[in-house]
Amino acid sequence: MKHIVIIGAGFSGAIVAVHLLKQPWQEPVEITLVERQNPFAQGAAYSTENPVHLLNVTAGKMSAFPDQPDHLLQWLKKQYPVYDAASYIPRMIYAQYLATILQEAEAQKRFNTTFRKIQDEVLALETANESQYLLQLKSGHSLTVSAVVLAMGNFPPTNPTFIDETLLHSDRYIQNPWHQALPNRKEVIHHQPVLLIGTGLTMVDKVLELVESGYQGQMMAVSRHGLLPHAHPSVPEPVALTFDPLNQSPLALSRLLRKACQECLNAGGHWQDVISALRPFNQVIWSGWSLAERRQFIRHLRPYWDIHRHLIAPQIGSQLDALQQSGQLKVYAGRIKSMAIQESKAMIRMKPRHRSVLVELEAALVVNCIGPDTRLDKMKDPLIKSLFSQGLITADPLGLGLLADQQYQVVDKTGQSVEGLYAIGPLLKGLFWETIAVAELRAQAVAISSQIPAILAHQPQGVAISS
Ligand SMILES: Cc1cc2nc3c(=O)[nH]c(=O)nc-3n(C[C@H](O)[C@H](O)[C@H](O)COP(=O)(O)OP(=O)(O)OC[C@H]3O[C@@H](n4cnc5c(N)ncnc54)[C@H](O)[C@@H]3O)c2cc1C
C-alpha cells in the first residue's frame, strides 16, 4: 500500500489531507496526518480559545476551498447565522469550521483509503531507498512512506540576542506567545507593567488578551520603527490598479503604490483597497525581483509593507487607538540594547529611534512578539536539522524558509528537486513571499494534492511500518 504522510496539521496540513481523502485513488492508499502539539486542523493561528482573537480577514474571503468561495459562509449560515461575509469572526470559530471539513472528508473517504491522525512529532526524515522515505517519530515509532508534505507552518520566535541569560531562564519571560496564555500570570493579576517585544499582529493579540482578562496595568510595546498594523476600512470598496506593478524595482513600486494610495484617498476612497488590488500580483512581483532587489525590499521597506498589507479588523483598530489614547498602551520606536533581571524585575535598556540617549524601562513580564522564526539553517528544530543533515533541503538565501520548485517539491543541496517531498505555506516565503495566508495556502493545497497521485503511480509498492 502507498503511504503519504503530512507533517503538521494546521490549516495547510489539514486541507492537504482533505484533498487527498477526496482523490479517486486507483489503488489502496494510506494517508497519515502527524501533529506534535496543537489540536488537529488548528495550528498556531486557530488554536486560540480566546474569543477576542479575530480573523484579520473577513469571513467572505476565508473559504478553505478556492473553487467554492461561499463555503465558509454556508457553514456560518447554519452554525453561526449572526455572521455574514463582512464579519471578522473569532479564530476559534474558524477552527471549528476546519475541524468539520476534516471530519467530513474522513467520513466520506473511499473504501481503499486509510486515514490516520497521529499526535506525535516527526524528529527525522531520511531517504530509505530510491522512492521511499523513513520517518522517525518522537514516540519511537517509524514510518516508511512514498510521499511527504512538510506543512510545519510557523516556527516559534527565536530569543533576541539582547536578552540576558538571567531573564531568558526566568519566569518573567515568555518566549512562545502562541502557546503560553498570559491572564493567569501573577504579574498580570497584580497589574504590573508588561513589555511586549514587537509591535505586529502577535503583539495586538497579546494586548487584547490582557485587556479582556481585566488587566489594568501598563503595556509597553517596542519595535525599531514603532509601527502598528493598520486597520481594514469598515466597508472595503474594490478598486482597479492604476499602474503596472510588474517589472518595477522595490523602490519604484513603493513610489507608485504611495501615489496610487494618495489618489485613492483624494477621490474619497481607502488606500487599503489599493493594497488589496495589488495582492494577486505579489507573488509575480517577488519572483521577478533579483536577490539584491529582494534584499533591498527586506532591509528598507518590509516594516512599512507589513503594517499596510497585514491589517487588523476595524473594531480592533479602534480598541488599540483607545488604549494608546488612555496611555495604557505605550508604543516605543527604538532598539533594545539589553534586558536582564534586576531585583526580580526585567530591566530594559533601549535607544529610542533618532536619539542617542539610552532609556530604561522596567517590567514584571516580557513577552516575545517578534513573529515566527524563518532562519531554518540556524534552527534547533530536530526535523529541520535532520533534513539539512541529509542534504534534502536548502535554505533560502535571505533566511525566509527553504527552496522549492514551482511544483512545491523541495530542492536539495545539489539543486535538484526531491521527488515526493513537498513543502507548503510559510516554509515557502523565500520563493513566493505572499504565502502565509489562507488565500494562498488553499490554492497550494489543491496543487500539491493533485500532483501526488501521479508521483505515486510510477513508484514501486511501499510498506508502512510501525515499530
Ligand atoms: C496568530 C495568527 C493569526 C493569523 N490569522 C490569519 C487570518 O485571520 N487569516 C489568514 O488568512 N491567515 C492568518 N494567519 C496566517 C496563518 O499562517 C495561516 O492562516 C495558517 O494558519 C498557516 O497554517 P499552516 O498549517 O501552514 O501553519 P501552522 O498553523 O503553523 O501549523 C503547522 C503545524 O505543524 C506542526 N508541526 C511542526 N513541526 C512538526 C513536526 N516535526 N511534527 C509534527 N507536527 C509538527 C505544528 O505544531 C503546527 O500545529 C495567522 C497566523 C497567526 C500566527
The ligand as a MOL file (V3000), in Angstrom:
LIG
                    3D

  0  0  0     0  0            999 V3000
M  V30 BEGIN CTAB
M  V30 COUNTS 53 58 0 0 0
M  V30 BEGIN ATOM
M  V30 1 C -1.8330 34.3510 15.3210 0
M  V30 2 C -2.0670 34.2070 13.8200 0
M  V30 3 C -3.2490 34.6750 13.2450 0
M  V30 4 C -3.4840 34.5210 11.8760 0
M  V30 5 N -4.6610 34.9770 11.3250 0
M  V30 6 C -4.8940 34.7720 9.9920 0
M  V30 7 C -6.1350 35.1930 9.3690 0
M  V30 8 O -7.0030 35.7730 10.0140 0
M  V30 9 N -6.3050 34.9550 8.0360 0
M  V30 10 C -5.3400 34.3430 7.2830 0
M  V30 11 O -5.5510 34.1310 6.0810 0
M  V30 12 N -4.1730 33.9520 7.8500 0
M  V30 13 C -3.9290 34.1630 9.1620 0
M  V30 14 N -2.7340 33.7680 9.7110 0
M  V30 15 C -1.7000 33.1990 8.8330 0
M  V30 16 C -1.5120 31.7010 9.0480 0
M  V30 17 O -0.1320 31.4860 8.7580 0
M  V30 18 C -2.3300 30.8190 8.1170 0
M  V30 19 O -3.6760 31.2200 8.0680 0
M  V30 20 C -2.3200 29.3410 8.5200 0
M  V30 21 O -2.8760 29.1830 9.8000 0
M  V30 22 C -0.9620 28.7000 8.4630 0
M  V30 23 O -1.1960 27.3190 8.6180 0
M  V30 24 P -0.0520 26.2380 8.4940 0
M  V30 25 O -0.7320 24.9310 8.6200 0
M  V30 26 O 0.7450 26.4720 7.2730 0
M  V30 27 O 0.9210 26.5140 9.7360 0
M  V30 28 P 0.6690 26.3470 11.2960 0
M  V30 29 O -0.6480 26.8720 11.6700 0
M  V30 30 O 1.8510 26.9460 11.9590 0
M  V30 31 O 0.6390 24.7770 11.5290 0
M  V30 32 C 1.7780 23.9570 11.4410 0
M  V30 33 C 1.6130 22.8030 12.4040 0
M  V30 34 O 2.6820 21.8820 12.2200 0
M  V30 35 C 3.0010 21.3020 13.4610 0
M  V30 36 N 4.3620 20.7570 13.3610 0
M  V30 37 C 5.5010 21.4410 13.0750 0
M  V30 38 N 6.5500 20.6010 13.0580 0
M  V30 39 C 6.0820 19.3730 13.3190 0
M  V30 40 C 6.7020 18.0880 13.4400 0
M  V30 41 N 8.0290 17.9200 13.2660 0
M  V30 42 N 5.9340 17.0270 13.7220 0
M  V30 43 C 4.5800 17.1730 13.8890 0
M  V30 44 N 3.9520 18.3730 13.8030 0
M  V30 45 C 4.6910 19.4510 13.5110 0
M  V30 46 C 2.8650 22.4620 14.4460 0
M  V30 47 O 2.6530 22.0050 15.7640 0
M  V30 48 C 1.6610 23.2110 13.8670 0
M  V30 49 O 0.4500 22.8560 14.5070 0
M  V30 50 C -2.4890 33.9190 11.0800 0
M  V30 51 C -1.2950 33.4700 11.6640 0
M  V30 52 C -1.0830 33.5930 13.0190 0
M  V30 53 C 0.1980 33.0820 13.6300 0
M  V30 END ATOM
M  V30 BEGIN BOND
M  V30 1 1 1 2
M  V30 2 1 2 3
M  V30 3 2 2 52
M  V30 4 2 3 4
M  V30 5 1 4 5
M  V30 6 1 4 50
M  V30 7 2 5 6
M  V30 8 1 6 7
M  V30 9 1 6 13
M  V30 10 2 7 8
M  V30 11 1 7 9
M  V30 12 1 9 10
M  V30 13 2 10 11
M  V30 14 1 10 12
M  V30 15 2 12 13
M  V30 16 1 13 14
M  V30 17 1 14 15
M  V30 18 1 14 50
M  V30 19 1 15 16
M  V30 20 1 16 17
M  V30 21 1 16 18
M  V30 22 1 18 19
M  V30 23 1 18 20
M  V30 24 1 20 21
M  V30 25 1 20 22
M  V30 26 1 22 23
M  V30 27 1 23 24
M  V30 28 2 24 25
M  V30 29 1 24 26
M  V30 30 1 24 27
M  V30 31 1 27 28
M  V30 32 2 28 29
M  V30 33 1 28 30
M  V30 34 1 28 31
M  V30 35 1 31 32
M  V30 36 1 32 33
M  V30 37 1 33 34
M  V30 38 1 33 48
M  V30 39 1 34 35
M  V30 40 1 35 36
M  V30 41 1 35 46
M  V30 42 1 36 37
M  V30 43 1 36 45
M  V30 44 2 37 38
M  V30 45 1 38 39
M  V30 46 1 39 40
M  V30 47 2 39 45
M  V30 48 1 40 41
M  V30 49 2 40 42
M  V30 50 1 42 43
M  V30 51 2 43 44
M  V30 52 1 44 45
M  V30 53 1 46 47
M  V30 54 1 46 48
M  V30 55 1 48 49
M  V30 56 2 50 51
M  V30 57 1 51 52
M  V30 58 1 52 53
M  V30 END BOND
M  V30 END CTAB
M  END
